Amino acid sequence: MKVKKKSGPFKFKQFEIHQDQCTMKVGTDGVLLGAWADVDNCQNILDIGAGTGLIAIMLGQRTQDQDTEIYAIEIDDAAAEQAAANANAAPWSQRLNIFQGAIQDYARSTDHKFDLIVSNPPFFSGGTFSDKQDRNDVRHTVKLPHGDLLIAVRTLLQENGKFCVILPLIEGLRFQELAAPYHLYCTKVMKVKPKKDKPVERLLLQFERNKLPQQTNELIIQKEARNDWTEDYIDLTKAFYLKM
């Protein structure tokens, strides 16, 4: 019988991520969000849909001089357990709190408020479903419709707090429209391109309760050659990636 090879941990400069129990592995989206979200003056941060725990751990690294408490919630049992193990192994584990459960339930049951909420959320609202249910759950808006996500954020966000997400281009544009009726307004956009001559593939979005002039910037990940990273991408992620 052929033995399936176990995937090893993804190693960063100051921590590593085990991911064999998680459907969605470490990827560029999570790293971008964890490196980009504004953590200044944040005492309490919440990551919705923690997955491997990557984003929460990154935010913990970025706030070592602020003594910030990081909370993360993950609905999948196995993923939540692995996220907790990854968090417990991080040098700043004492500030990382991983919970298993649905954000809808958490938002209804807690009085806690957060200065920053982040999420790398499910984004497919239609199309063909995979025959693997766990992959459907993390990629499709089945267990976390975007309306539910926005209700939870509206409930849990401090008055002057910020909410940051990463989404594909079309889903990101729709999400901005959907957020407005919840009185969450997009104040900052980073358009992400894989290369200069390629179309925008991802949007990093920041929302706040108050309408403010929107800041828009662009990030190009690599030059023409493979793994020839742009200076902007290196500046954003060099604190994490081993070879940056």
Contacts in CASP RR format, 6 or more apart in sequence:
PFRMAT RR
TARGET T0000
AUTHOR 0000-0000-0000
METHOD contacts of the structure
MODEL  1
MKVKKKSGPFKFKQFEIHQDQCTMKVGTDGVLLGAWADVDNCQNILDIGA
GTGLIAIMLGQRTQDQDTEIYAIEIDDAAAEQAAANANAAPWSQRLNIFQ
GAIQDYARSTDHKFDLIVSNPPFFSGGTFSDKQDRNDVRHTVKLPHGDLL
IAVRTLLQENGKFCVILPLIEGLRFQELAAPYHLYCTKVMKVKPKKDKPV
ERLLLQFERNKLPQQTNELIIQKEARNDWTEDYIDLTKAFYLKM
6 20 0 8 1.000
7 19 0 8 1.000
7 20 0 8 1.000
7 25 0 8 1.000
8 18 0 8 1.000
8 19 0 8 1.000
8 20 0 8 1.000
9 16 0 8 1.000
9 17 0 8 1.000
9 18 0 8 1.000
9 19 0 8 1.000
10 16 0 8 1.000
10 17 0 8 1.000
10 19 0 8 1.000
10 25 0 8 1.000
10 26 0 8 1.000
11 242 0 8 1.000
12 240 0 8 1.000
12 241 0 8 1.000
12 242 0 8 1.000
13 239 0 8 1.000
13 240 0 8 1.000
13 241 0 8 1.000
13 242 0 8 1.000
14 61 0 8 1.000
14 90 0 8 1.000
14 91 0 8 1.000
14 240 0 8 1.000
15 57 0 8 1.000
15 61 0 8 1.000
15 86 0 8 1.000
15 89 0 8 1.000
15 90 0 8 1.000
15 91 0 8 1.000
16 86 0 8 1.000
16 89 0 8 1.000
17 26 0 8 1.000
17 52 0 8 1.000
17 53 0 8 1.000
17 54 0 8 1.000
17 57 0 8 1.000
17 86 0 8 1.000
18 52 0 8 1.000
18 82 0 8 1.000
18 85 0 8 1.000
18 86 0 8 1.000
19 25 0 8 1.000
19 26 0 8 1.000
19 52 0 8 1.000
19 82 0 8 1.000
20 82 0 8 1.000
21 78 0 8 1.000
21 79 0 8 1.000
21 81 0 8 1.000
21 82 0 8 1.000
22 51 0 8 1.000
22 52 0 8 1.000
22 76 0 8 1.000
22 78 0 8 1.000
22 79 0 8 1.000
22 82 0 8 1.000
22 83 0 8 1.000
23 76 0 8 1.000
23 79 0 8 1.000
23 132 0 8 1.000
23 134 0 8 1.000
23 135 0 8 1.000
23 137 0 8 1.000
23 138 0 8 1.000
24 51 0 8 1.000
24 52 0 8 1.000
24 135 0 8 1.000
24 138 0 8 1.000
24 139 0 8 1.000
25 52 0 8 1.000
26 52 0 8 1.000
26 54 0 8 1.000
28 221 0 8 1.000
29 120 0 8 1.000
29 166 0 8 1.000
29 202 0 8 1.000
30 54 0 8 1.000
30 55 0 8 1.000
30 120 0 8 1.000
30 166 0 8 1.000
31 54 0 8 1.000
31 58 0 8 1.000
31 237 0 8 1.000
31 240 0 8 1.000
31 241 0 8 1.000
32 166 0 8 1.000
32 192 0 8 1.000
32 202 0 8 1.000
32 204 0 8 1.000
32 219 0 8 1.000
32 236 0 8 1.000
32 237 0 8 1.000
33 55 0 8 1.000
33 118 0 8 1.000
33 120 0 8 1.000
33 164 0 8 1.000
33 165 0 8 1.000
33 166 0 8 1.000
33 204 0 8 1.000
34 54 0 8 1.000
34 55 0 8 1.000
34 58 0 8 1.000
34 59 0 8 1.000
34 62 0 8 1.000
34 118 0 8 1.000
35 58 0 8 1.000
35 62 0 8 1.000
35 236 0 8 1.000
35 237 0 8 1.000
35 239 0 8 1.000
35 240 0 8 1.000
36 164 0 8 1.000
36 190 0 8 1.000
36 204 0 8 1.000
36 236 0 8 1.000
37 59 0 8 1.000
37 116 0 8 1.000
37 118 0 8 1.000
37 162 0 8 1.000
37 164 0 8 1.000
37 206 0 8 1.000
38 116 0 8 1.000
38 162 0 8 1.000
38 164 0 8 1.000
38 188 0 8 1.000
38 206 0 8 1.000
39 45 0 8 1.000
39 59 0 8 1.000
39 62 0 8 1.000
39 63 0 8 1.000
39 66 0 8 1.000
39 68 0 8 1.000
39 116 0 8 1.000
41 66 0 8 1.000
41 115 0 8 1.000
42 63 0 8 1.000
42 66 0 8 1.000
42 68 0 8 1.000
42 115 0 8 1.000
42 116 0 8 1.000
43 66 0 8 1.000
43 67 0 8 1.000
43 68 0 8 1.000
43 69 0 8 1.000
43 115 0 8 1.000
44 68 0 8 1.000
44 69 0 8 1.000
44 71 0 8 1.000
44 112 0 8 1.000
44 113 0 8 1.000
44 114 0 8 1.000
44 115 0 8 1.000
44 116 0 8 1.000
45 56 0 8 1.000
45 59 0 8 1.000
45 60 0 8 1.000
45 63 0 8 1.000
45 68 0 8 1.000
45 69 0 8 1.000
45 70 0 8 1.000
45 71 0 8 1.000
45 114 0 8 1.000
45 115 0 8 1.000
45 116 0 8 1.000
45 117 0 8 1.000
45 118 0 8 1.000
46 71 0 8 1.000
46 72 0 8 1.000
46 73 0 8 1.000
46 114 0 8 1.000
46 116 0 8 1.000
46 117 0 8 1.000
46 118 0 8 1.000
46 156 0 8 1.000
47 53 0 8 1.000
47 55 0 8 1.000
47 56 0 8 1.000
47 59 0 8 1.000
47 70 0 8 1.000
47 71 0 8 1.000
47 72 0 8 1.000
47 73 0 8 1.000
47 117 0 8 1.000
47 118 0 8 1.000
47 119 0 8 1.000
48 72 0 8 1.000
48 73 0 8 1.000
48 103 0 8 1.000
48 117 0 8 1.000
48 118 0 8 1.000
48 119 0 8 1.000
48 121 0 8 1.000
48 144 0 8 1.000
48 149 0 8 1.000
48 152 0 8 1.000
48 153 0 8 1.000
49 72 0 8 1.000
49 73 0 8 1.000
49 74 0 8 1.000
49 75 0 8 1.000
49 103 0 8 1.000
49 119 0 8 1.000
49 120 0 8 1.000
49 121 0 8 1.000
49 144 0 8 1.000
50 56 0 8 1.000
50 72 0 8 1.000
50 73 0 8 1.000
50 74 0 8 1.000
50 79 0 8 1.000
50 80 0 8 1.000
50 83 0 8 1.000
50 98 0 8 1.000
51 74 0 8 1.000
51 76 0 8 1.000
51 79 0 8 1.000
51 80 0 8 1.000
51 82 0 8 1.000
51 83 0 8 1.000
51 138 0 8 1.000
52 79 0 8 1.000
52 82 0 8 1.000
52 83 0 8 1.000
52 86 0 8 1.000
53 72 0 8 1.000
53 74 0 8 1.000
53 83 0 8 1.000
53 86 0 8 1.000
53 87 0 8 1.000
53 98 0 8 1.000
54 86 0 8 1.000
55 72 0 8 1.000
55 118 0 8 1.000
55 120 0 8 1.000
56 70 0 8 1.000
56 71 0 8 1.000
56 72 0 8 1.000
56 83 0 8 1.000
56 87 0 8 1.000
56 96 0 8 1.000
56 98 0 8 1.000
57 86 0 8 1.000
57 87 0 8 1.000
57 90 0 8 1.000
57 96 0 8 1.000
58 240 0 8 1.000
59 68 0 8 1.000
59 70 0 8 1.000
59 116 0 8 1.000
59 118 0 8 1.000
60 68 0 8 1.000
60 70 0 8 1.000
60 90 0 8 1.000
60 92 0 8 1.000
60 95 0 8 1.000
60 96 0 8 1.000
61 90 0 8 1.000
61 92 0 8 1.000
61 239 0 8 1.000
61 240 0 8 1.000
62 239 0 8 1.000
63 70 0 8 1.000
63 95 0 8 1.000
64 92 0 8 1.000
67 95 0 8 1.000
68 95 0 8 1.000
69 95 0 8 1.000
69 97 0 8 1.000
70 95 0 8 1.000
70 96 0 8 1.000
70 97 0 8 1.000
71 97 0 8 1.000
71 98 0 8 1.000
71 99 0 8 1.000
71 112 0 8 1.000
71 114 0 8 1.000
72 83 0 8 1.000
72 87 0 8 1.000
72 96 0 8 1.000
72 97 0 8 1.000
72 98 0 8 1.000
72 99 0 8 1.000
73 98 0 8 1.000
73 99 0 8 1.000
73 100 0 8 1.000
73 101 0 8 1.000
73 102 0 8 1.000
73 103 0 8 1.000
73 106 0 8 1.000
74 80 0 8 1.000
74 83 0 8 1.000
74 98 0 8 1.000
74 99 0 8 1.000
74 100 0 8 1.000
74 101 0 8 1.000
75 100 0 8 1.000
75 101 0 8 1.000
75 102 0 8 1.000
75 103 0 8 1.000
75 137 0 8 1.000
75 143 0 8 1.000
75 144 0 8 1.000
76 100 0 8 1.000
76 134 0 8 1.000
76 137 0 8 1.000
76 138 0 8 1.000
77 100 0 8 1.000
80 98 0 8 1.000
80 99 0 8 1.000
80 100 0 8 1.000
80 101 0 8 1.000
81 100 0 8 1.000
83 98 0 8 1.000
84 98 0 8 1.000
87 93 0 8 1.000
87 96 0 8 1.000
87 98 0 8 1.000
88 96 0 8 1.000
90 96 0 8 1.000
99 106 0 8 1.000
102 143 0 8 1.000
102 144 0 8 1.000
103 144 0 8 1.000
103 148 0 8 1.000
103 149 0 8 1.000
103 152 0 8 1.000
104 144 0 8 1.000
104 148 0 8 1.000
104 151 0 8 1.000
104 152 0 8 1.000
106 152 0 8 1.000
107 151 0 8 1.000
107 152 0 8 1.000
107 155 0 8 1.000
107 156 0 8 1.000
108 155 0 8 1.000
110 156 0 8 1.000
112 156 0 8 1.000
113 156 0 8 1.000
113 157 0 8 1.000
113 158 0 8 1.000
114 156 0 8 1.000
114 157 0 8 1.000
114 158 0 8 1.000
114 161 0 8 1.000
115 158 0 8 1.000
115 160 0 8 1.000
115 161 0 8 1.000
115 162 0 8 1.000
116 161 0 8 1.000
116 162 0 8 1.000
116 163 0 8 1.000
116 164 0 8 1.000
117 153 0 8 1.000
117 156 0 8 1.000
117 157 0 8 1.000
117 161 0 8 1.000
117 162 0 8 1.000
117 163 0 8 1.000
117 164 0 8 1.000
118 163 0 8 1.000
118 164 0 8 1.000
118 165 0 8 1.000
119 149 0 8 1.000
119 153 0 8 1.000
119 163 0 8 1.000
119 164 0 8 1.000
119 165 0 8 1.000
120 165 0 8 1.000
120 166 0 8 1.000
121 141 0 8 1.000
121 144 0 8 1.000
121 146 0 8 1.000
121 149 0 8 1.000
121 165 0 8 1.000
121 167 0 8 1.000
122 137 0 8 1.000
122 138 0 8 1.000
122 139 0 8 1.000
122 140 0 8 1.000
122 141 0 8 1.000
122 142 0 8 1.000
122 143 0 8 1.000
122 144 0 8 1.000
123 139 0 8 1.000
123 141 0 8 1.000
123 167 0 8 1.000
123 168 0 8 1.000
123 171 0 8 1.000
123 172 0 8 1.000
124 139 0 8 1.000
124 140 0 8 1.000
124 141 0 8 1.000
124 171 0 8 1.000
125 140 0 8 1.000
125 141 0 8 1.000
125 145 0 8 1.000
125 146 0 8 1.000
125 171 0 8 1.000
126 140 0 8 1.000
129 136 0 8 1.000
129 140 0 8 1.000
130 136 0 8 1.000
130 139 0 8 1.000
136 142 0 8 1.000
137 143 0 8 1.000
146 175 0 8 1.000
146 178 0 8 1.000
147 178 0 8 1.000
147 182 0 8 1.000
150 178 0 8 1.000
150 179 0 8 1.000
150 182 0 8 1.000
150 184 0 8 1.000
151 182 0 8 1.000
153 163 0 8 1.000
153 182 0 8 1.000
153 184 0 8 1.000
153 207 0 8 1.000
154 182 0 8 1.000
154 183 0 8 1.000
154 184 0 8 1.000
157 163 0 8 1.000
157 184 0 8 1.000
157 209 0 8 1.000
159 209 0 8 1.000
160 208 0 8 1.000
160 209 0 8 1.000
161 208 0 8 1.000
161 209 0 8 1.000
162 187 0 8 1.000
162 206 0 8 1.000
162 207 0 8 1.000
162 208 0 8 1.000
163 184 0 8 1.000
163 206 0 8 1.000
163 207 0 8 1.000
163 208 0 8 1.000
164 204 0 8 1.000
164 205 0 8 1.000
164 206 0 8 1.000
164 207 0 8 1.000
165 172 0 8 1.000
165 175 0 8 1.000
165 204 0 8 1.000
165 205 0 8 1.000
165 207 0 8 1.000
166 202 0 8 1.000
166 203 0 8 1.000
166 204 0 8 1.000
166 205 0 8 1.000
167 175 0 8 1.000
167 202 0 8 1.000
167 203 0 8 1.000
167 205 0 8 1.000
168 201 0 8 1.000
168 202 0 8 1.000
168 203 0 8 1.000
169 199 0 8 1.000
169 200 0 8 1.000
169 201 0 8 1.000
169 202 0 8 1.000
169 203 0 8 1.000
172 203 0 8 1.000
172 205 0 8 1.000
173 203 0 8 1.000
175 205 0 8 1.000
176 186 0 8 1.000
176 205 0 8 1.000
179 185 0 8 1.000
179 186 0 8 1.000
179 207 0 8 1.000
183 209 0 8 1.000
184 207 0 8 1.000
184 208 0 8 1.000
184 209 0 8 1.000
185 207 0 8 1.000
185 208 0 8 1.000
185 209 0 8 1.000
185 210 0 8 1.000
185 211 0 8 1.000
185 212 0 8 1.000
186 205 0 8 1.000
186 206 0 8 1.000
186 207 0 8 1.000
186 214 0 8 1.000
187 206 0 8 1.000
187 207 0 8 1.000
187 208 0 8 1.000
187 212 0 8 1.000
187 213 0 8 1.000
187 214 0 8 1.000
187 215 0 8 1.000
188 204 0 8 1.000
188 205 0 8 1.000
188 206 0 8 1.000
188 214 0 8 1.000
188 215 0 8 1.000
188 216 0 8 1.000
189 203 0 8 1.000
189 204 0 8 1.000
189 205 0 8 1.000
189 206 0 8 1.000
189 214 0 8 1.000
189 215 0 8 1.000
189 216 0 8 1.000
189 217 0 8 1.000
190 203 0 8 1.000
190 204 0 8 1.000
190 216 0 8 1.000
190 217 0 8 1.000
190 218 0 8 1.000
190 219 0 8 1.000
191 200 0 8 1.000
191 202 0 8 1.000
191 203 0 8 1.000
191 216 0 8 1.000
191 217 0 8 1.000
191 218 0 8 1.000
191 219 0 8 1.000
192 200 0 8 1.000
192 201 0 8 1.000
192 202 0 8 1.000
192 203 0 8 1.000
192 204 0 8 1.000
192 218 0 8 1.000
192 219 0 8 1.000
192 221 0 8 1.000
193 199 0 8 1.000
193 200 0 8 1.000
193 201 0 8 1.000
193 218 0 8 1.000
193 219 0 8 1.000
193 220 0 8 1.000
193 221 0 8 1.000
194 201 0 8 1.000
194 220 0 8 1.000
194 221 0 8 1.000
194 222 0 8 1.000
195 220 0 8 1.000
195 221 0 8 1.000
195 222 0 8 1.000
195 223 0 8 1.000
195 224 0 8 1.000
196 220 0 8 1.000
196 223 0 8 1.000
200 218 0 8 1.000
204 219 0 8 1.000
219 230 0 8 1.000
219 232 0 8 1.000
219 233 0 8 1.000
219 236 0 8 1.000
220 230 0 8 1.000
220 232 0 8 1.000
220 233 0 8 1.000
221 229 0 8 1.000
221 230 0 8 1.000
221 233 0 8 1.000
222 228 0 8 1.000
222 229 0 8 1.000
222 230 0 8 1.000
222 233 0 8 1.000
223 229 0 8 1.000
223 230 0 8 1.000
229 244 0 8 1.000
234 244 0 8 1.000
237 244 0 8 1.000
238 244 0 8 1.000
END
